[in-house]
């Protein structure tokens, strides 16, 4: 499942993020585990204004192509991480932007069948197989 998290897509952002993760852990340690609101406010103050290279739809397509080259198109899906990341690539701010992934892959010569597989067909196939296995296990 290809994520849209910039640190996994853009090498410069990955390098920048290493330091930010350390700061994040240090800041987290200053708050009681139950004080999520206090920690969230402090994290927003510390990290909210930092600029990062968010990447683009092309960076996501590059990553999709890399995963497909390593594991095969039948093993690639989209796992945007909209619910776990504050930053997404430019042009992929929410699910309404998915057509831009379709357009990018088609422009690169991908077949409609392979694009449909990546955009959900592969995930549905894997979930069906898991359901079948669970049913057989009883």
N, C-alpha and C positions, 0 to 999 in steps of 0.2 A: 504494500500500500504506500504509494508515493505521497509524502507529506509536502505541504506548502511552507514549512518552517524555513525561513531564510537561512538560518545557520546550517541547514542541511543541503542548501542549494547553491549558495554563493560562498566561494572560498574565503574572501576577505571578511565576510560576516561571520563565518565560522571561527576565524582567528580572533576577531573582536569579541565574540561571544564567550570564548574561554575565560577571559578576564571578568566578563560580566557575570558568568555563572559563579565564579568564586566570590564576587561581591554579593551576589544574591544569597548564597549560602551563609555568608557572614552576617548579612542583614537578618536573615531568617532566624539565626541563632539568638538574636537580641530580643526576640518576641516569644511570649508564651505560646505554645501550640494552639491554645484556644483563642488567641487574639488574632484571628484572621483579618478582621477589619483594620486593626492597627498596622499589621504587617502590609496589607494591600495598599494602605495609604502611604506608608513609608516607601514601598517599592515603586509606586507610581511617581512619587516625588523624586526619587533617586534616578529611576530609569526612564520615566515617561517622556522626557524631552530629548533623549539620546537619538541621534540619527543613525540608522543602519542602512546598508544596501539591501533592500527588500527583494531584489531580483525581479524577474518578469515571467510572463507566460512562457517565453522561450527557455528560460532556465528550468522551469518545471518540465517542459517537453524534453529538454536535454536529459534530465534525470529519468524520465520515463523511458527514453531510448537506452540509457545506460542499463537500467534494471532489465529491460527486455533483452538486451544483448547478453547479459549475464545469466538470466534465468528463463528467458523465453517469454514471448508475448502472453502466453496462457497463464503466466504467473505474475502479472502486473495489474494493480488496481490503484484507485485514488483514495487516499486517506488524508484529506485536506488538513485536518487538525484545526479547523475553525474554532473548535471549543477549547483549544489548549494553547493557542498562541496569540499574542497581541498584535503580531505583524504578519502580513501575508504579502506575496509578491504583487507588484503593481499590475492591475488588471485582473486580479483574482481575490477581490475583497470579500466576496460571498458566493454562494452557490449559483446565483444568477449569471456569474461570469464563466461557468463551465463551457459554454459554446466557444469561448476563445481557445480552450484546450483542443477542442474538436477541430477548429479551423487550423490551428498551428500544426497538429499532427497530419491533417489532410494535406496541407501545404508542403509538408516534408515527404509526402508520398506514401503515407500509411493507407492501408485499405480501410474501407468502411467497416468491414468485419473486425479487423484488429482494433480499430478505434472503439467500436461498440463493446468489445471484450474488455478493454482497459477501463472504460467509463462505467462499467457495472456488470457486464456479462460474466467476467471471471469471478467476481465476488459472489454473485448469485450462484454460480456453479459450485464454488467451494462451500457455500452455506447449505446448498441442497445435499452435497455429499456428506456434510457433517450431520444433517438431519437423518439421512439414510443410515449412517453408521450408528447413530443414537437409537434409531428404531430397531435395528438388528440386534443391538446390545440389550434391548429390552428394558 
